[in-house]
Amino acid sequence: MSGAPPLQRLSLNQITVDQWTLPELVDGCARAGVTTIAPWREKVAEVGLERAGRLIADAGLSVSSLCRGGFFPAAGERERRRAEDDNRRAVEEAASLGTDVLVLVCGAPVGRDLPGARAAIAAGIERLAPHAADHGVRLGIEPLHPMMIGERSAIVTLGEAVDLALRLDAGVVVDAYHVWWDPALERELARAAGRIVGFHVSDWLVPTPDLLQGRGMMGDGIIDLRRIRGLVEAAGYDGPIEVEVINRDLWRMPGDDLVALTCERFAACC
């Protein structure tokens, strides 16, 4: 694997500095020379979509993706329609913010019905796809680590995500934290060629202190990030690399210090 990617490829995912509001993220990135961000919908909603778009544009920042849509499995028809409406709004928000990628966290099974959840996810993406296409937004199916199947996603391997993407003409988001363990990773990344719409990095700490909020800063864990980047790039992806470190301890740091650490580790480890 060649050396570090240029800083221009770094996209700071909002949740890495969750202690910041969206305006603080925009200002902090401008101070640090980071030119791309990946906001979360909750942070956008705090200031309003129109103001968020102006803040980002006025700062000269690009948006690599919007997080998140998905959560397709539902307990009943009313809940399904509510999720469908929310996903349509998410597509429109992504387009308004100037990104062509909506990250999909697909949703957990309802009760014990895992096959039903997978079918609901496929059907939900299929229904959403025309609306996304009309707005120039690509749907990025993100497989999550299997430990999150009961709470966040029934799609837990890259192979499942690629199968859906090929079947439904969608994209996939490759998050190193979620896929690094997969013995089929090299094969599935090759199969995803041309469909990778996002690449996220963080690290796997040993021991893992928290299943949700215990991701490590790059270099603090055991993931070979440069190897995975090489595989992702061999599959044709040369876009932004999102740093998405969900870590409650890091959120106690001053935001500027955390951004500086992120840039340093991005250069050293990615």
SERO-209843 format. One record per atom (N, C-alpha, C): residue in three letters; x, y, z. Coordinates in steps of 0.001 Angstrom, whole numbers, plus 524288, in hexadecimal, padded with zeros to 5 digits. Layout:
ALAXYZ/...
end
This chain:
MET803537FB5C80000/MET800008000080000/MET80377804D680000/SER80216808A37FCC8/SER804FF80D817FC92/SER8042D810988018F/GLY8068E8154A801D4/GLY806718186A80690/GLY8012881AB2807C9/ALA8014081E8780B48/ALA7FC73820D780D3B/ALA7F987823BC808F0/PRO7F45C823D28093D/PRO7F156826F380585/PRO7F20382CBD806C2/PRO7F1428301F802FA/PRO7F1A1835BA8041F/PRO7ED4183776807C2/LEU7EE5E83B7D80ACB/LEU7EA7E83D7580E7A/LEU7E57083EF680BC2/GLN7E5C78406D806C0/GLN7E118841FE803E1/GLN7DD1A83D9A80373/ARG7DEC7838C080447/ARG7DB0883463803FE/ARG7D8428337F80933/LEU7DA0F835FF80D5C/LEU7D7A38353A81278/LEU7D25B837F48129F/SER7CE5C835078141D/SER7C9478374281558/SER7C83E8364481B1C/LEU7C71683A6581DEE/LEU7C619839D482388/LEU7C056838B38246F/ASN7BF45833DE82609/ASN7B9F38325E8274B/ASN7B8538351482C59/GLN7B3B18375582C46/GLN7B1C583A81830A1/GLN7B23D837C0835E2/ILE7B146832AA835FE/ILE7B1088300683B08/ILE7B66782F6383D8C/THR7BA928300983A82/THR7BFD082FD583CCA/THR7C07F83435840C0/VAL7BE33838AD83FA5/VAL7BE5083D1C8434F/VAL7B8B883E51844F6/ASP7B63683A7084743/ASP7B0AB83AE98489F/ASP7AFB283F3084CA8/GLN7B3CD840E884F53/GLN7B3418452D85319/GLN7B25384A6A8506B/TRP7B30A84AA284B4B/TRP7B24984F6B8484F/TRP7ACFC84F8F845AF/THR7AAC38542B8455C/THR7A63D85513841FE/THR7A81E8554E83C55/LEU7A4788557D838B2/LEU7A5FD855F28333A/LEU7A8F585B0783220/PRO7A72A85F948341F/PRO7AA4B8644F83344/PRO7AFCC863DC83584/GLU7B0568615E83A07/GLU7B58B860AD83C49/GLU7B8D985D06838F0/LEU7B668858FE836B7/LEU7B9438557E83331/LEU7BB3E8586D82E6D/VAL7B7E385B9382C1F/VAL7B96785E8B8277F/VAL7BDEE86233828C4/ASP7BD8C8651082D0B/ASP7C1B5868AF82E88/ASP7C6BF865C982FDD/GLY7C6438616D832AE/GLY7CAE185E7C83438/GLY7CDBC85C2582F92/CYS7CACE85A4382BBC/CYS7CD4A8582682713/CYS7D01285C7282403/ALA7CDB286106823CC/ALA7D039865628211A/ALA7D564866BF823C4/ARG7D57C866BD828EA/ARG7DA5A867E682BB3/ARG7DE84863CC82AB1/ALA7DCDB85EE082A26/ALA7E09485A8E829A3/ALA7E21F8596682405/GLY7DF9585BE78204C/GLY7E0C585ACE81AD7/GLY7DE2E855E4818C6/VAL7DA368540581B75/VAL7D72B84F8981998/VAL7D2E18519D8160B/THR7D28084F8E81162/THR7CF0D851E180D6E/THR7CA0A84ED480C6B/THR7C97684A4480EEE/THR7C4DC846FC80DF1/THR7C2AF8450481314/ILE7BD8B844EC8138E/ILE7BAFB8430181842/ILE7B6A383F36816C7/ALA7B4EC83C3F81AC3/ALA7B07F838AA81A21/ALA7ACC78399681EB5/PRO7A8F783D0581E11/PRO7A57083E4682261/PRO7A18A839F382388/TRP79F7183A1A82839/TRP79B2D836AF829D0/TRP7961B839D3829BC/ARG791F18374582881/ARG78CF1839F4827DC/ARG78B3483CB382CDF/GLU78C4D83A5483168/GLU78AB283CBB83655/GLU78D518420583719/LYS7924A84260835A1/LYS7952E847498363A/LYS7934184B588324E/VAL791DD8498C82DA3/VAL78FA584D17829BE/VAL78A6E84F3982BAF/ALA7873D84BD782DF4/ALA7821284D7182FC6/ALA782678517F8341C/GLU786828515983737/GLU787168551D83B79/GLU7875785AB983975/VAL7899585B88834E0/VAL78A1C860DC832CA/VAL78667861E082E3F/GLY7840E85DC082C3B/GLY7809E85E3D827BF/GLY7838685D35822B5/LEU780DC85AAB81F10/LEU7835D858F881A3C/LEU7857285D908170B/GLU7825D861A68168E/GLU783FD8661481350/GLU788D7868B781593/ARG788D1869B681AB0/ARG78D6286C3181D1B/ARG79221868A281CD0/ALA791588639681D9E/ALA795B485FE381D4C/ALA7984386020817EC/GLY7951786025813E5/GLY7973B8606B80EA3/GLY79A538656580DB4/ARG79852869CC80FBD/ARG79B1886EC180F13/ARG7A04E86EB3811F7/LEU7A04786CBC816C6/LEU7A51D86C84819E0/LEU7A950869638170C/ILE7A7CC864E38150A/ILE7AB848617681263/ILE7AD85863FE80D66/ALA7A9EC8662880A5D/ALA7AB7D8689680565/ALA7AEDB86D6380649/ASP7AD6D870AC80A19/ASP7B0618757580B1C/ASP7B5E38744580CF0/ALA7B6A286FC880F83/ALA7BBD786E418114D/ALA7BF0286B8F80D10/GLY7BC9686AAB8088C/GLY7BF538682180444/GLY7C03F8625680521/LEU7BD0885FEA80865/LEU7BDAB85A5F8098D/LEU7BA7785705805CA/SER7BC5E8523F804E8/SER7B97084E4C8020F/SER7B70084A82805F2/VAL7B2E9847DC8044F/VAL7B03E843FA8078D/VAL7B0D183EAC804E8/SER7B35F83B048079F/SER7B448835E480543/SER7AF828325C8058E/SER7AC81832D1809D2/SER7A7C582FA380A5D/SER7A46B831FA80EA4/LEU79F9B8303380ED2/LEU79C1D8317A81325/LEU79AB982C6B815EC/CYS79B0482C9181B0C/CYS799A58281581E4B/CYS794EA8299D821A1/ARG7909C826EC8215C/ARG79004821F281ECB/ARG78A618212081D62/GLY7898081D97819AC/GLY7845481B948188C/GLY78433815D481A08/GLY77FEB8134181875/GLY77F9480DA98197E/GLY77B6780C4381D73/PHE77CAA8087B820E6/PHE779118068B824EE/PHE773DE804F882278/PHE774518017E81EA7/PHE76FC67FFFB81B89/PHE76C017FC2B81E3D/PRO76DCF7F8368212A/PRO76A0A7F49E82396/PRO766737F78782762/ALA7617D7F64A82741/ALA75DA67F90782A79/ALA759B67F52E82CAB/ALA757727F6AC83119/ALA753BD7F337833BF/ALA74E6E7F3178311C/GLY74D417F6FE82DFB/GLY7482B7F73082B64/GLY748467FB00826E4/GLU743D37FB6D8243A/GLU743867FEBB81F93/GLU7445680478820E4/ARG7422E8064982537/ARG742E280BC0826A8/ARG7489E80D008278F/GLU74B4E8098E82A50/GLU750DC80A6682B56/GLU7540680A288264B/ARG7527E8069C822C3/ARG755528063B81DC8/ARG754C080B3A81AA7/ARG7501780D5B81A83/ARG74F398122F81794/ARG75228816C281A16/ARG75260816CF81F40/ARG7553E81AF2821EA/ARG75B1081AAE82084/ALA75D33815F682082/ALA762B38155481F05/ALA76394816CA8195A/GLU75FE68155D81606/GLU76069816A18107C/GLU7606581C8680FA2/ASP75CF881F3C81259/ASP75CC5824F2811DF/ASP761DF82762813D5/ASP763E58255981814/ASP768C38277381A39/ASP76D4C8268A81674/ASN76D6882212813F3/ASN7718E820FF81039/ASN7712B8248380B68/ARG76C92825A9809C0/ARG76BFD8294980561/ARG76DF382EB8806E5/ARG76CC88304E80BBD/ARG76EDD8355580D94/ARG774C98353180DE1/ALA776FD830CD80F88/ALA77CAB8305F80FE1/ALA77F388310480A8F/VAL77CE382EC080693/VAL77EDA82F748013E/VAL77EC8835367FFC4/GLU77A7E837D1800DD/GLU779FA83D577FF79/GLU77DE1840AC80282/GLU77ED283F5680774/GLU782AB8423380A91/GLU788288417E8085B/ALA7896E83CB9806D0/ALA78E9383BBD8048C/ALA78F6083F1E7FFB4/ALA78B8983F2A7FC42/ALA78BF4842487F784/ALA78C76848147F8D0/SER7897D849E27FCA6/SER789A684F617FE20/SER78F02850F08003B/LEU7919E84D56802EB/LEU796BF84E7C80532/LEU79B3384DC78014F/GLY799EE84BFA7FCA8/GLY79DE284B9A7F89B/GLY7A0E7846897F879/THR79ECC842787FAE0/THR7A15A83D5C7FA87/THR79E01839A47F753/ASP7A099835EE7F4C5/ASP79DB4832147F1B2/ASP79DB082CBB7F44E/VAL79EEC82C877F967/VAL79F02827887FC31/VAL79BC4827EA80133/LEU797F082478801AF/LEU7950B823C58068B/LEU7968C81E7A808CA/VAL798C881E8380D6F/VAL79A5D819A681004/VAL79587816FE81247/LEU79506811EE81132/LEU7909D80EEB8132E/LEU7925F80B2E81776/VAL7907580C0F81C31/VAL790D1808398206A/VAL78BA0805588204E/CYS78BB58006B81EB5/CYS786FB7FE0C81C7B/CYS782BB7FCA882058/GLY7840D7FBDB82547/GLY7800D7FABF82925/GLY7802C7F52B82B21/ALA77E877F48A82FFE/ALA77EBD7EF80832A9/ALA779BE7EC5E831CF/PRO77A097E740832D3/PRO7753F7E41A8327B/PRO7712C7E5DE8366E/VAL76C457E52F834FC/VAL767F77E5F9838A0/VAL766EC7E0BD83B35/GLY767C47E07784040/GLY7674B7DB7A842F8/GLY76B737D7B08411A/ARG769E67D2E883FCF/ARG76D9A7CED583E37/ARG76DB67CE038384D/ASP76B2D7D16B8356C/ASP76A777D07C82FD4/ASP76F037D2BD82CA5/LEU773607CFF082CA4/LEU777F07D1BC829B0/LEU7770A7D172823C3/PRO774E07CD23821AB/PRO773C47CD2381C0F/PRO770077D18281A73/GLY76C277D28C81DC0/GLY7687C7D6BD81C94/GLY76B297DC0D81C7E/ALA76EE87DCD98200A/ALA771C77E1C782024/ALA774DC7E27F81B21/ARG777697DE5A8195E/ARG77A7D7DEC681492/ARG776F97DFDB80FD9/ALA7726E7DD6C80FC9/ALA76EC97DE7480B87/ALA76CC27E40980BBB/ALA76BAF7E60481071/ALA769C67EB6381108/ALA76DED7EF4F80F63/ILE772D17EE228107C/ILE777167F19F80EEF/ILE777777F1EB80904/ALA777597ED6E8067E/ALA7779F7ED5F800C5/ALA773047F0567FE6A/ALA76E5A7EF6880074/ALA769B97F2067FE5F/ALA769F97F7E47FF56/GLY76BF17F96F803E4/GLY76C4E7FEFB80527/GLY77019801D28019B/ILE774987FF72800A6/ILE77867801DB7FD1F/ILE776308023E7F7A0/GLU7737F7FE277F5FF/GLU7713A7FE277F0B6/GLU76D37802847F024/ARG76A0C803667F424/ARG7662A807987F3DE/ARG768AF80CFA7F3FF/LEU76D0A80D6F7F6E1/LEU76F95812837F77D/LEU772D9814007F2BE/ALA774AC8102A7EFD7/ALA7786F8111B7EBA2/ALA77699815107E78F/PRO771B9814D37E5A8/PRO77022818B87E1B7/PRO7705781E4F7E3CB/HIS76ED581F137E8AA/HIS76EFA8244C7EB03/HIS7749E826297EB6E/ALA7781B822A77ECF1/ALA77D9E824067ED43/ALA77FC48257D7E7DE/ALA77E75822637E3FD/ALA7805B8237B7DEB6/ALA77E5E828BF7DCBE/ASP77982829FB7DDF4/ASP7774682EFE7DC4D/ASP77A42833987DEA0/HIS77CB1832CA7E332/HIS77F8D836F27E5E2/HIS78576836807E536/GLY7872F832DC7E1FA/GLY78CC8832437E116/GLY78FBB830397E5C3/VAL78D2F82D1F7E902/VAL78F8282B107EDD4/VAL79033825287ED5A/ARG794CC823507EEBD/ARG795E281DB87EECA/ARG794DF81B887F440/LEU79261817117F47A/LEU791488147B7F972/LEU795DC810F47FACA/GLY798688120A7FF3A/GLY79CF980F10800D9/GLY79B9980B3E8052E/ILE79B3E80642803D1/ILE799E38022C80799/ILE79EB88010980ADF/GLU79E4D801FE80FF4/GLU7A2C48012B8136C/GLU7A1E87FC46816C0/PRO7A4E07F81F815D3/PRO7A4777F3A281958/PRO7A6EC7F4F781E99/LEU7A4657F349822C8/LEU7A6777F43382807/LEU7A8AC7EF2A82A44/HIS7AC0B7EFBF82E24/HIS7AE487EB32830BC/HIS7A9E57E7CA832F9/PRO7AA847E293832E1/PRO7A64E7DF27834C7/PRO7A47B7E04083A53/MET7A7CD7E29283D98/MET7A6297E3AA842FF/MET7A1A77E79784329/MET7A09F7EA4983ED3/MET79C8D7EE4583EBA/MET797887EC6F83C1C/ILE797207E76083B11/ILE792A27E56D83826/ILE78D837E62983B25/GLY78DA87E5CD84045/GLY788D97E62284347/GLY786D27EBA184414/GLU78A1C7EF8B842FA/GLU7889C7F4EF84413/GLU7888D7F87B83F4C/ARG78BF27F74183B65/ARG78CB07FB1D83749/ARG78C567F90E831B8/SER78DF87F43F830BD/SER78DD97F28982B42/SER78DF57ECA382AC2/ALA78A777EAAC8277D/ALA78A7F7E52682619/ALA78E457E407821A7/ILE790C07E80D81F8F/ILE794AD7E76681B6F/ILE799FA7E7D081E0D/VAL79CA17E35C81EB5/VAL7A1497E33882200/VAL7A62E7E14C81F3A/THR7A5DC7E03481A40/THR7AA907DEDF81750/THR7AABB7E22381259/LEU7AF787E3148108C/LEU7B00E7E5EA80B9D/LEU7AD897E2E28072E/GLY7ADD57DDA380760/GLY7AB6B7DA7E80350/GLY7A5A17DB7A802DC/GLU7A2DF7DBD78074D/GLU79D437DD098072F/GLU79C447E25B804B8/ALA79F7E7E63180632/ALA79ECE7EB748041E/ALA79FC97EB927FE3E/VAL7A3CC7E8D57FC7F/VAL7A4F77E8B87F6E5/VAL7A0947E5F77F3F1/ASP79E9A7E1B47F619/ASP79A377DF107F398/ASP795A07E2CB7F2C5/LEU794577E5C17F6DB/LEU7900A7E9807F670/LEU791437EDBE7F271/ALA796097EFB87F29A/ALA797867F3EB7EF03/ALA7972F7F2297E959/LEU798F57ED6F7E84B/LEU798B87EB717E2F4/LEU793177EA867E13A/ARG78FFB7E8917E4D0/ARG78A857E7627E38A/ARG7874D7EC527E2C0/LEU788837F0737E5E4/LEU785317F5157E5FF/LEU787CF7F9D57E38C/ASP78C4C7F9147E12A/ASP78F3F7FD537DEBF/ASP7905F801AE7E2A9/ALA7925E8002A7E737/ALA793BF803E17EB56/ALA799A6803C97EC29/GLY79B71806B57F01F/GLY7A0F2806C97F17B/GLY7A1E1804447F6C3/VAL7A6D2803BC7F82B/VAL7A837801BD7FD52/VAL7ABF98058A7FFF7/VAL7AB8F805D180517/VAL7AF2F808CF8084F/VAL7B27F804F080B58/VAL7B79E8056080ACA/VAL7BB4A801CE80D57/VAL7BD7D8048081224/ASP7BBE1802B7816B5/ASP7BDE4804C581BA3/ASP7C1AC800C281DD8/ALA7C6A48023881E39/ALA7CAA47FE8481FF6/ALA7C93F7FC1282532/TYR7C6F07FF08828B7/TYR7C5987FD0282DDE/TYR7C1C57F87682D86/HIS7BE5C7F8A5829AB/HIS7BA4A7F4AC8293B/HIS7BBE57EFF4825F7/VAL7BFB97F08582289/VAL7C0D97EC4981ECE/VAL7C6517E9FA81F49/TRP7C9B67EC2B8228C/TRP7CF377EA9082296/TRP7CFF57E4CD823DD/TRP7CC717E288826C9/TRP7CCD37DD2B828BB/TRP7CB5C7D913824A8/ASP7C8E47DAAF82072/ASP7C6407D72381CCF/ASP7CA3C7D41B81985/PRO7CA5A7CEDE819DF/PRO7CE0F7CBE5816B3/PRO7CD0D7CC4C810D9/ALA7C8677CE1B80F5F/ALA7C7267CEC5809D1/ALA7C7E67D46B80805/LEU7CA867D79980B29/LEU7CAD17DD2F80A09/LEU7CD437DE47804B8/GLU7D1A27DBD98038F/GLU7D4487DCF77FEA2/GLU7D0CE7DB937F9F8/ARG7CE517D7057FA44/ARG7CAEC7D55E7F5FC/ARG7C6457D9067F55A/GLU7C3E07DA887F9B0/GLU7BF267DDB57F95D/GLU7C05F7E34D7F7B8/LEU7C4DA7E55A7F947/LEU7C64B7EA8C7F770/LEU7C7337EA837F18E/ALA7C99C7E6677EFA2/ALA7CA507E5FD7E9FD/ALA7C5077E5AB7E741/ARG7C1587E2DE7E999/ARG7BC1F7E25A7E74D/ARG7B91C7E7807E776/ALA7BAA97EAE77EB1F/ALA7B80B7EFF77EBAA/ALA7BA3E7F4197E800/ALA7BDD77F2AC7E4A5/ALA7C0607F6747E134/ALA7BC607F9D57DE5A/GLY7BD2E7FEE77DEA5/GLY7B9A78028D7DC19/GLY7B4E8804027DF4A/ARG7B418801827E3C6/ARG7AF73802977E6F3/ARG7B0C1804BC7EC59/ILE7B5BB8056D7ED85/ILE7B7348078E7F29B/ILE7B66580D797F275/VAL7B30380F6B7F5D9/VAL7B1C9815027F5E6/VAL7B3C5817AD7FACF/GLY7B646814C17FE4A/GLY7B87C81713802F9/GLY7BC2B81354805A5/PHE7C0348157E80830/PHE7C4048126D80B19/PHE7C4F88152A81047/HIS7C3D281263814A3/HIS7C44381497819E3/HIS7C8AD811E181CDA/VAL7CB6A814DD8200E/VAL7CFB5812A88231E/VAL7CF3C81417828DA/SER7D0E28107182C12/SER7D1C681113831AE/SER7D4F880C4A8332A/ASP7D51B80AC883821/ASP7D832806378399A/ASP7D550802FD83DAC/TRP7D6E67FE0183E02/TRP7D4857FA49841A8/TRP7D8167F9B784664/LEU7D62F7FBA284ACF/LEU7D9457FB6E84F94/LEU7D8EF7F6118521B/VAL7DD2D7F4838549C/VAL7DD5A7EF9A8578F/VAL7DF1F7F0CD85D1F/PRO7DBC07EFE58610E/PRO7D64D7EE3586085/PRO7D2DA7F2AF85E99/THR7CE607F14085C76/THR7CA9B7F52885ABB/THR7C7847F71685F77/PRO7C7E47FC1F860BD/PRO7C56E7FDFD86590/PRO7BF877FE9A8653C/ASP7BD737FF4E8607D/ASP7B7DC8002385FDA/ASP7B6717FE9185A52/LEU7B2567FB80859A5/LEU7B10B7F97E8547C/LEU7AF5C7FDBD850B9/LEU7AD33801FE852A8/LEU7AB858063E84F3C/LEU7AF6280ABD84F45/GLN7B10580C5B853E5/GLN7B4208111F85460/GLN7B9C780FF4855EB/GLY7BBBD80B8185421/GLY7C10B809FE85587/GLY7C4AB80951850E7/ARG7C3A380C0584C9C/ARG7C74080BC384836/ARG7CC4980EAD84991/GLY7D08480CF38473C/GLY7D58880F6E8483E/GLY7D715813458440C/MET7DA4781711845AE/MET7DCDF81A62841D9/MET7E09C8170683EB2/MET7E13681847839C2/MET7E4988153C8364F/MET7EA0A814C1838B9/GLY7EC0380FED838C7/GLY7F12480EE683B06/GLY7F0FB80CF284096/ASP7EC6C80D4284327/ASP7EBF980B7E84892/ASP7E9FD805E8848FC/GLY7E8D68036684499/GLY7E69C7FE2D844B8/GLY7E9657FA7A8410A/ILE7E6797F6AE83F07/ILE7E8E17F25183C3C/ILE7E73B7F1E483684/ILE7E49D7F5CC8345B/ILE7E3037F58A82EE1/ILE7E7747F75882B5D/ASP7E8817F45D8274C/ASP7EC647F5DE82363/ASP7E9AC7F96B81F68/LEU7E9667FE60820B6/LEU7E6628021381D90/LEU7E8BF802E18182D/ARG7EDDF802D3817D2/ARG7F042803B1812AE/ARG7EF387FF2180F00/ARG7EF157FA7281120/ARG7EDBB7F5F980DCE/ARG7E82F7F68780BBE/ILE7E4987F7E680F33/ILE7DF2C7F86680D87/ILE7DE9B7FCDD809A3/ARG7E14B8012F80A9C/ARG7E10D80575806C8/ARG7E303803A580178/GLY7E7298009080176/GLY7E9257FE8F7FC84/GLY7E5217FB4A7F9A3/LEU7E2467F8047FC7D/LEU7DE3D7F4D07FA12/LEU7D9B67F8207F809/VAL7D83E7FC177FB1B/VAL7D4017FF927F982/VAL7D5898029E7F49B/GLU7DA4F8047E7F486/GLU7DC0C8076D7EFF1/GLU7DCAB803E07EB2D/ALA7DE547FF037EC07/ALA7DEB17FB517E7AB/ALA7D9537FA347E550/ALA7D5347FAEA7E885/ALA7CFD57FA387E698/ALA7CDC67FF267E3F9/GLY7D11B803207E37F/GLY7CFA1807BB7E07F/GLY7CE0B80C7E7E39A/TYR7CE3880C2A7E8D5/TYR7CC87810B07EBF9/TYR7D122814447ED11/ASP7D09A819307EBA1/ASP7D4B881D027ECAD/ASP7D281822017EF11/GLY7CE04821887F197/GLY7CB60826137F3D4/GLY7CD0E8273D7F961/PRO7C9F582A687FC1E/PRO7CB4182BE48017C/PRO7CB9C8272680513/ILE7CF0282798808FB/ILE7CF858239D80D0E/ILE7CD5F826058120C/GLU7C8EE82418813C4/GLU7C6688264F81865/GLU7C8B88240581D5C/VAL7CA648276E820D3/VAL7CBFB825C18260C/VAL7C715825D882977/GLU7C56C8213282B19/GLU7C0B1820A782E46/GLU7C21C81DB28333D/VAL7C3EE8209383716/VAL7C59A81E4483C0B/VAL7C17381F7E8401C/ILE7BE8D81B7D841AE/ILE7BA7281C318459F/ILE7BCBE81A8884ADB/ASN7BE4581E5F84E01/ASN7C11281D2B852D5/ASN7BFCC82140856F9/ARG7BD2B81FA285B09/ARG7BB578234A85F12/ARG7BFD0825C886208/ASP7C4428231C8626D/ASP7C8BD8257086515/ASP7CB1B829D9861D3/LEU7CB778290485CB5/LEU7CD9882D1685950/LEU7CA10831DF85926/TRP7C4FF8312885A04/TRP7C16C83598859FE/TRP7C2608394D85E8F/ARG7C57B8379686266/ARG7C6CE83B09866CB/ARG7CB5283EB58657E/MET7CDFF83DBE86129/MET7D2538410C85F90/MET7D04A8463185D47/PRO7D35384A6985DAA/PRO7D1F784F1685AA6/PRO7D1BF84DB7854DD/GLY7CDCB84FC185230/GLY7CD0584E4484CC9/GLY7D1B684F4084954/ASP7D43F853B7849EA/ASP7D8BF854EE846A3/ASP7DD268510184770/ASP7DDE784F5084C48/ASP7E1F984B6B84D5F/ASP7E0A58463384AD0/LEU7DBAB844D484AF1/LEU7DA0A83FE584895/LEU7DA9C8400D842A3/VAL7D95D8447084044/VAL7DA0F844E983A9D/VAL7DFDD8449483930/ALA7E3278471C83C41/ALA7E8CE846D183B3C/ALA7EAC08413E83BB3/LEU7E8EB83E6783FA0/LEU7EA6E838EC8403A/LEU7E87B835AD83B9C/THR7E3B3836C2839F2/THR7E182833FA83571/THR7E4E0834B383090/CYS7E6738397E82F8A/CYS7E9B083A8F82AF5/CYS7EEF5837DB82B61/GLU7F130837EA8300A/GLU7F64583559830DF/GLU7F5EC82F8D82FF6/ARG7F1EC82D0283216/ARG7F1628275683188/ARG7EFB7825D582C01/PHE7ECC88292A82974/PHE7EB508282F82409/PHE7F03F827B2820B1/ALA7F3DF82B3982187/ALA7F8C182B2081E8E/ALA7FC248267382001/ALA7FC1C82509824EB/ALA7FF9D820F2826C7/ALA7FD9981B6D825D1/CYS7F86581AC5825AF/CYS7F62A81581825E7/CYS7F2A3814068215A/CYS7F0E9817CA81E62/CYS7ED228169F81A45/CYS7EFB781633814E7/
end
